[in-house]
Amino acid sequence: MPQLDPSPWFAILIFSWLVFAIVLPPKVLAHTFPNGPSPQSTVKPKTESWTWPWH
């Protein structure tokens, strides 16, 4: 039964974990966002209550 032969699957498992652990983290951590956060105003906008009848 070829499913029980661990030699090709073990190598694939080790290689894929090496890719996940070595290659991908620097690429993910080097990602920069194109638009930085802009400072928000500390003044809250004045909200007005509705004058609609609720019946």
Phi and psi restraints in degrees (value plus and minus 20) as a CYANA .aco file:
   2 PRO   PHI     -92.0   -52.0
   2 PRO   PSI     -38.6     1.4
   3 GLN   PHI     -87.5   -47.5
   3 GLN   PSI     -45.5    -5.5
   4 LEU   PHI    -108.2   -68.2
   4 LEU   PSI     -25.6    14.4
   5 ASP   PHI    -102.5   -62.5
   5 ASP   PSI      89.1   129.1
   6 PRO   PHI    -101.3   -61.3
   6 PRO   PSI     -28.6    11.4
   7 SER   PHI     -83.2   -43.2
   7 SER   PSI     -69.3   -29.3
   8 PRO   PHI     -93.2   -53.2
   8 PRO   PSI     -55.4   -15.4
   9 TRP   PHI     -93.8   -53.8
   9 TRP   PSI     -52.8   -12.8
  10 PHE   PHI     -88.1   -48.1
  10 PHE   PSI     -59.3   -19.3
  11 ALA   PHI     -86.2   -46.2
  11 ALA   PSI     -60.0   -20.0
  12 ILE   PHI     -84.4   -44.4
  12 ILE   PSI     -61.9   -21.9
  13 LEU   PHI     -82.2   -42.2
  13 LEU   PSI     -67.8   -27.8
  14 ILE   PHI     -84.4   -44.4
  14 ILE   PSI     -62.5   -22.5
  15 PHE   PHI     -85.4   -45.4
  15 PHE   PSI     -61.7   -21.7
  16 SER   PHI     -86.5   -46.5
  16 SER   PSI     -58.1   -18.1
  17 TRP   PHI     -89.1   -49.1
  17 TRP   PSI     -53.0   -13.0
  18 LEU   PHI     -85.2   -45.2
  18 LEU   PSI     -59.5   -19.5
  19 VAL   PHI     -83.6   -43.6
  19 VAL   PSI     -66.3   -26.3
  20 PHE   PHI     -84.2   -44.2
  20 PHE   PSI     -55.2   -15.2
  21 ALA   PHI    -110.1   -70.1
  21 ALA   PSI     -44.8    -4.8
  22 ILE   PHI    -132.6   -92.6
  22 ILE   PSI     -64.6   -24.6
  23 VAL   PHI    -104.8   -64.8
  23 VAL   PSI     -64.2   -24.2
  24 LEU   PHI     -94.3   -54.3
  24 LEU   PSI     -61.2   -21.2
  25 PRO   PHI     -77.2   -37.2
  25 PRO   PSI     -63.4   -23.4
  26 PRO   PHI     -83.1   -43.1
  26 PRO   PSI     -54.9   -14.9
  27 LYS   PHI     -87.9   -47.9
  27 LYS   PSI     -59.8   -19.8
  28 VAL   PHI     -91.2   -51.2
  28 VAL   PSI     -62.0   -22.0
  29 LEU   PHI     -91.3   -51.3
  29 LEU   PSI     -42.2    -2.2
  30 ALA   PHI    -104.3   -64.3
  30 ALA   PSI     -23.9    16.1
  31 HIS   PHI     -88.1   -48.1
  31 HIS   PSI     113.2   153.2
  32 THR   PHI    -140.2  -100.2
  32 THR   PSI     127.8   167.8
  33 PHE   PHI    -105.9   -65.9
  33 PHE   PSI     118.8   158.8
  34 PRO   PHI     -89.1   -49.1
  34 PRO   PSI     -50.4   -10.4
  35 ASN   PHI    -136.0   -96.0
  35 ASN   PSI      95.2   135.2
  36 GLY   PHI     -95.1   -55.1
  36 GLY   PSI     144.0   184.0
  37 PRO   PHI     -89.7   -49.7
  37 PRO   PSI     118.5   158.5
  38 SER   PHI    -122.9   -82.9
  38 SER   PSI     125.2   165.2
  39 PRO   PHI     -87.6   -47.6
  39 PRO   PSI     118.0   158.0
  40 GLN   PHI    -112.7   -72.7
  40 GLN   PSI     134.3   174.3
  41 SER   PHI     -93.2   -53.2
  41 SER   PSI     121.4   161.4
  42 THR   PHI    -105.4   -65.4
  42 THR   PSI     -30.0    10.0
  43 VAL   PHI    -101.9   -61.9
  43 VAL   PSI     104.6   144.6
  44 LYS   PHI    -101.3   -61.3
  44 LYS   PSI     117.9   157.9
  45 PRO   PHI     -88.5   -48.5
  45 PRO   PSI     125.3   165.3
  46 LYS   PHI     -99.3   -59.3
  46 LYS   PSI     103.9   143.9
  47 THR   PHI    -123.2   -83.2
  47 THR   PSI     120.1   160.1
  48 GLU   PHI    -128.2   -88.2
  48 GLU   PSI     124.5   164.5
  49 SER   PHI     -96.5   -56.5
  49 SER   PSI     136.3   176.3
  50 TRP   PHI     -99.2   -59.2
  50 TRP   PSI     126.1   166.1
  51 THR   PHI    -128.6   -88.6
  51 THR   PSI       4.2    44.2
  52 TRP   PHI     -99.8   -59.8
  52 TRP   PSI     120.8   160.8
  53 PRO   PHI     -94.0   -54.0
  53 PRO   PSI     120.2   160.2
  54 TRP   PHI    -120.3   -80.3
  54 TRP   PSI       5.9    45.9
